[in-house]
């Protein structure tokens, strides 16, 4: 997905993902939950939009969704109680929409969460590290950045480090 969608299908994908991320952010901040209902509807809509648009990318997007889901599942299992399964499912949906651009989305989400946590500890002291924070909004920030610049980031990285 590119920064400026080239056709109606890409624009529809971008709008659907942005709407999902905004909804998830508001829900996670207010209720500390990422509802399955939202994720299921978003996943079905994303898959349908991809199939109606550019069917050739469905493989890449399915691999990205499974990879992102699997990666965050391992993180969640390694640190029980540190991250909810809603976050794990959210990155799977993000991978479906973003394809391989989900990688910078995850990096940005983790970086944003780390910066926020560091500022929180700096302002409130060491006990603030035990404070529970919703992670969905940080993933959403990463998803929105990836929506706007993710393909460019992936291309730059591949050309910089794997071009031969």
Secondary structure as GFF3:
##gff-version 3
##sequence-region A 1 164
A	DSSP	alpha_helix	8	31	.	.	.	ID=ss1
A	DSSP	alpha_helix	36	52	.	.	.	ID=ss2
A	DSSP	three_ten_helix	55	57	.	.	.	ID=ss3
A	DSSP	alpha_helix	58	78	.	.	.	ID=ss4
A	DSSP	alpha_helix	85	98	.	.	.	ID=ss5
A	DSSP	three_ten_helix	99	101	.	.	.	ID=ss6
A	DSSP	alpha_helix	102	124	.	.	.	ID=ss7
A	DSSP	three_ten_helix	126	130	.	.	.	ID=ss8
A	DSSP	alpha_helix	136	162	.	.	.	ID=ss9
###
